[in-house]
Amino acid sequence: MSLLAVILIRSLADRRPEERKTLELLKLNRKFSCVIVPDTPSIRGMLKVLENVVTYGEIDRNVLAALIGRRGRLEGGKRIRTDYLKKLGYGSFEELAEALLSGATSLDKLPGFKPVFRLHPPKGGFEGTIKKHYSDGGELGYRGYKINELILKML
């Protein structure tokens, strides 16, 4: 099972009600926040509604491990440490990322884990405009595995 990384690029201002509700369901409430969701038809339908607001694509294991290690937080804003992973039965962030990608566990099953990752704006800026679709030289919509490069710029 593959996972999708979804990053909110444009702000919540001037959004249609269906876009606002979909963002609320995905827990995307701040600009440059990221969530990891399973790649299912219902999620793809939600992302189709949000095509002019978010960018998304398939995340790979190394980037997922880096995202959890650098930007993952527990309740109360505490960083995720290796002792927390050992309590769950994982030796490293890479093992947890592998378990998430294989479907053995999910982020909502991890106790005290916040499902939203707050990212920085990308180092060096965006390559295109944030008002056009990725296929038209912009930054919005589906970008496939290129999402990994963007996430690394935003960590």
C-alpha positions in Angstrom: 0.0 0.0 0.0 1.4 3.4 -0.9 1.1 6.5 1.1 0.5 10.1 -0.2 2.1 13.2 1.3 -0.3 16.1 1.1 1.0 19.7 1.6 -1.2 22.8 1.9 0.4 25.4 -0.4 -2.2 28.2 -0.5 -3.9 29.8 2.5 -7.4 29.1 3.8 -8.6 32.6 2.9 -11.2 32.8 0.1 -11.8 29.0 0.0 -15.1 27.5 -1.1 -17.1 25.7 1.6 -16.4 22.3 0.1 -12.7 23.0 0.0 -12.7 24.2 3.7 -14.6 21.1 4.8 -12.2 18.8 2.9 -9.2 20.5 4.4 -10.8 20.2 7.9 -11.3 16.4 7.3 -7.6 16.0 6.2 -6.5 18.1 9.3 -4.8 20.7 7.1 -5.4 23.9 8.9 -2.2 25.9 8.3 -0.2 26.9 5.3 2.8 24.5 4.7 1.3 21.8 6.9 1.7 18.2 5.7 -0.3 15.0 6.3 0.4 11.4 5.3 -2.7 9.6 4.0 -3.3 6.2 2.4 -3.7 6.1 -1.4 -7.4 5.1 -1.7 -10.1 6.2 -4.1 -11.9 8.2 -1.5 -8.8 10.2 -0.6 -8.1 10.7 -4.3 -11.6 12.2 -4.6 -10.9 14.6 -1.7 -7.6 15.6 -3.3 -9.4 16.3 -6.6 -11.5 18.9 -4.8 -8.4 20.4 -3.3 -6.3 20.4 -6.5 -6.0 24.2 -6.6 -4.9 24.4 -2.9 -2.6 21.5 -2.2 0.2 19.5 -3.8 0.6 15.8 -3.3 2.4 12.7 -4.4 3.8 9.3 -3.3 6.3 9.5 -0.4 9.2 7.1 -0.2 10.7 5.4 2.8 13.8 7.6 3.4 11.9 10.9 3.1 9.1 9.5 5.4 11.7 8.5 8.0 13.3 12.0 7.8 9.9 13.7 8.1 9.0 11.7 11.2 12.4 12.2 12.7 12.7 16.0 12.1 9.1 17.2 12.1 7.1 14.5 13.9 5.6 15.6 17.2 3.8 14.0 20.2 1.1 15.5 22.2 2.3 18.6 24.0 4.7 19.4 21.1 7.4 17.0 22.3 9.8 15.6 19.7 9.8 11.9 18.8 12.8 10.2 20.3 14.2 6.7 19.9 13.0 5.7 23.4 9.4 6.3 22.2 10.1 4.2 19.1 11.5 1.4 21.3 8.4 1.4 23.4 6.4 0.8 20.2 8.8 -2.0 19.1 10.7 -0.1 16.4 14.5 0.3 16.5 14.7 3.4 14.2 12.7 5.9 12.2 13.4 3.8 9.1 11.8 0.8 10.7 8.7 2.8 11.6 8.6 4.3 8.0 8.8 0.8 6.6 5.9 -0.4 8.8 3.8 2.5 7.8 4.5 1.9 4.1 3.8 -1.8 4.3 0.5 -1.2 6.1 1.5 -2.9 9.3 0.5 0.2 11.3 -0.8 3.7 10.6 -0.1 7.1 12.1 -3.5 7.2 13.9 -2.7 4.0 15.7 0.5 5.4 17.3 -0.3 6.7 20.8 0.1 10.4 21.3 1.4 11.0 17.8 0.2 14.2 16.0 -0.9 13.4 12.5 0.1 16.8 11.0 3.7 17.8 10.2 4.4 21.6 10.2 7.0 22.4 7.6 9.1 25.5 6.7 8.6 27.3 3.3 11.0 25.6 0.8 14.6 26.6 0.9 15.4 28.5 -2.2 11.7 29.1 -2.9 9.2 27.4 -5.1 10.4 26.6 -8.7 7.1 27.7 -10.2 4.1 29.9 -9.2 1.7 28.7 -6.5 -1.3 29.7 -8.7 -0.8 27.1 -11.4 -1.0 23.3 -11.6 2.2 21.3 -11.5 1.8 20.1 -15.1 1.5 23.8 -16.2 4.8 24.8 -14.6 3.3 25.7 -11.2 3.3 24.0 -7.8 -0.3 22.7 -7.2 -1.9 19.3 -7.7 -0.4 15.9 -8.3 3.4 15.7 -8.7 4.1 12.0 -8.1 7.5 11.1 -6.6 8.7 14.7 -7.1 6.9 15.5 -3.8 10.0 13.9 -2.0 12.3 16.6 -3.3 9.9 19.3 -2.1 9.6 17.8 1.3 13.3 17.6 1.7 13.5 21.3 0.8 10.9 22.1 3.4 12.3 20.1 6.4 
